[in-house]
Amino acid sequence: MSTETASVTTSPRDRMRVRRVKTSVARERARRFVNAGMLGLTGLATLIALTPLVWIIVEVITRGAPALTLDFLTQTFKPTSLGGGGIWHSIVGTLILITIASAISIPIGILAAFYVVQHPNTTLGLAVRFGTDVLSGLPSIVVGLFVYTLLVAGRSYTAISGAVALAIMMAPIVLRTTEEMLKLVPRSMREASLGLGAPEWKTSFSIMLPAAITGVVTGLMLAIARVSGETAPLLFTAQGSNVLSTSLDHPIASLALTLYKYAVDPDKVRNSQAWAIALIILFIVFSLNIGARFIASRRAK
């Protein structure tokens, strides 16, 4: 019996089977080793990518927090000999600019998105989509120069011109996000409304827009976050101001403009205030982005 067993276990077929098992085990070990190595590389790449962000956040918080006081937020500009004052005028100016820019860009972006969704293959629809892609990648300083030539040259710097520049930058984001959200609305809802006799404009605003409103609001928040820290277009249009002004036909302050002016000022008090403004802008942008992601996650559920 032992001789027969030995002959069976040492047969060519069994030896081949053993070699295959060993080869499979070796390949599995090599696959796991390569997988662990690639996971390590991707983790390292992620860490390298996050390092600048973390570095910036820590630096801004460290340098800006000491100058961030209640007086700094509620007072207006004062000479450094009197303490430097605050940025209330810049906060008010930023709110005015973003409000006007939103009032201009949101209706245009949403209406254009409806047209692109309902007429995607027309000449105008293709042109709008292409123009939106180009405009979204246009440097902000070019937008500022265009608005300067259109509204400021030969006249004066105004809050309206600054808001128009920001609106041009917001419109592509509003349009594309609204377009993508409207595409997710079931087509059967639109067809049912039209089948019941509702006109197309009423179907769009009473059926499709409410169904996509969460995603649209998310896009609006991202658009506002995009322009909250813009400086270049406002240098050519709003110019900035050291006084509290709510007049739309005069220069107006903004957080980004004040940050730029204080950062290049040789006075250390102004430099410290510049870091505090940077911290405020960072907080605004972070809050808007986190809020947009929260709304998007709630919509996914």
KAVEN-V29281 format. One record per pair of residues at least 6 apart in sequence whose ideal C-beta (glycine too) atoms are under 7 Angstrom apart, sorted by the first residue. I is the first residue (numbers start at 1). J is the second residue. D is the distance in Angstrom with one decimal. If there is no record, write none. Layout:
BEGIN
I;J;D, I;J;D
END
This chain:
BEGIN
60;275;6.5, 60;278;5.1, 60;279;5.2, 60;282;5.5, 61;279;6.3, 63;275;3.9, 64;275;3.9, 64;276;4.4, 64;278;5.7, 64;279;3.3, 65;279;6.6, 67;272;4.5, 67;273;5.5, 67;275;6.5, 67;276;3.9, 68;276;4.6, 68;279;6.1, 71;86;5.8, 72;86;4.4, 72;87;6.5, 72;276;6.2, 73;86;6.0, 73;87;6.9, 73;88;6.7, 74;86;6.0, 74;88;5.5, 75;85;4.9, 75;86;3.3, 75;88;5.9, 76;85;5.7, 76;86;6.3, 76;88;5.2, 76;89;4.6, 76;243;6.9, 76;244;5.2, 77;85;4.8, 77;89;6.2, 77;242;4.2, 77;243;6.9, 78;84;6.0, 78;85;3.0, 80;267;5.3, 80;269;4.6, 80;270;6.7, 84;269;4.7, 84;270;6.8, 84;273;5.9, 87;255;6.9, 87;258;5.8, 87;277;6.1, 88;244;6.6, 89;241;6.9, 89;243;6.2, 89;244;4.1, 89;253;4.8, 90;253;4.4, 90;254;5.9, 90;255;4.9, 90;258;4.3, 91;255;6.7, 92;244;6.2, 92;246;6.8, 93;252;4.4, 93;253;3.9, 93;254;4.8, 94;254;4.7, 94;255;4.9, 96;159;6.1, 96;246;6.4, 96;252;6.5, 97;159;6.5, 97;162;5.4, 97;163;5.1, 97;166;6.0, 97;238;6.7, 97;252;6.8, 97;254;5.8, 98;166;6.9, 98;224;6.0, 98;227;6.9, 98;228;6.9, 100;163;3.6, 101;163;4.6, 101;166;3.7, 101;167;4.2, 101;170;5.7, 101;227;6.6, 102;170;7.0, 102;224;6.8, 104;163;6.7, 104;164;6.8, 104;167;3.9, 105;167;4.2, 105;170;4.0, 105;171;4.3, 105;174;5.6, 106;174;5.9, 106;220;6.5, 108;171;5.6, 109;171;4.9, 109;174;3.0, 109;175;4.2, 109;178;6.1, 110;174;6.7, 110;178;5.3, 112;128;5.8, 112;175;5.1, 113;175;5.0, 113;178;3.7, 113;179;4.3, 113;182;6.1, 114;182;6.9, 114;204;5.2, 115;125;6.6, 116;125;5.1, 116;128;5.4, 116;129;5.9, 116;179;5.4, 117;179;5.7, 117;182;4.6, 117;183;6.2, 119;125;4.6, 132;172;4.6, 132;175;5.3, 132;176;6.0, 135;172;4.8, 136;172;3.9, 136;173;6.8, 140;169;6.2, 140;230;5.4, 140;232;4.8, 140;233;5.1, 141;232;4.0, 141;233;6.9, 143;165;5.4, 143;168;5.2, 143;169;5.8, 143;233;5.1, 144;165;5.4, 144;232;5.3, 144;233;3.2, 144;234;7.0, 144;235;6.5, 144;236;3.8, 144;237;5.9, 145;236;5.8, 147;161;5.6, 147;164;5.4, 147;165;4.3, 147;233;6.7, 147;236;6.7, 147;237;5.2, 148;236;3.9, 148;237;6.0, 151;161;4.2, 151;164;6.4, 152;161;5.2, 152;236;6.8, 152;237;5.9, 157;237;6.5, 157;238;6.2, 157;239;3.7, 157;251;4.5, 158;248;6.5, 158;249;5.0, 158;250;6.3, 158;251;7.0, 159;238;5.9, 159;248;4.7, 159;250;6.9, 159;252;4.0, 160;248;5.1, 160;249;6.8, 161;237;4.0, 161;238;6.8, 162;234;5.0, 162;237;4.2, 162;238;3.0, 162;252;6.6, 165;233;3.8, 165;234;6.9, 165;237;4.9, 166;227;4.5, 166;230;6.6, 166;233;6.8, 169;226;6.6, 169;227;5.3, 169;230;6.8, 170;223;4.3, 170;226;6.9, 170;227;5.7, 173;219;6.2, 173;222;6.1, 173;223;4.0, 173;226;6.0, 174;219;5.9, 174;220;6.3, 174;223;5.3, 177;215;6.7, 177;216;6.8, 177;218;6.9, 177;219;2.6, 177;222;6.9, 178;216;5.1, 178;219;6.1, 181;212;3.9, 181;215;3.3, 181;216;5.5, 182;208;5.8, 182;212;5.2, 184;212;6.7, 185;208;5.1, 185;211;4.6, 185;212;5.4, 189;207;5.5, 189;211;6.5, 190;203;5.8, 190;207;6.4, 190;208;6.1, 193;203;4.1, 193;207;4.8, 194;200;6.8, 194;203;5.8, 214;295;5.7, 214;299;4.2, 215;299;6.2, 217;295;6.1, 218;292;4.5, 218;295;4.9, 218;296;5.1, 221;288;4.8, 221;291;5.7, 221;292;4.3, 222;292;5.3, 224;288;5.9, 225;285;4.9, 225;288;3.8, 225;289;5.6, 228;281;6.3, 228;284;5.3, 228;285;5.8, 229;256;5.3, 229;281;4.9, 229;285;6.3, 230;256;5.9, 231;256;4.2, 231;257;6.1, 231;260;5.0, 234;254;5.7, 234;256;6.4, 234;257;5.3, 235;257;7.0, 238;251;6.1, 238;252;5.1, 238;254;6.4, 238;257;6.8, 239;251;4.2, 240;251;6.3, 240;253;5.4, 240;254;6.9, 240;257;3.9, 240;258;6.8, 240;261;6.5, 241;251;4.7, 241;252;5.7, 241;253;4.6, 245;252;5.5, 255;277;5.6, 255;280;6.3, 255;281;5.6, 256;281;6.8, 258;277;5.9, 259;274;5.4, 259;277;4.3, 259;278;5.9, 259;281;6.9, 262;270;4.2, 262;271;6.7, 262;273;5.1, 262;274;3.7, 262;277;6.8, 263;271;6.7, 263;274;4.2, 265;271;6.7
END
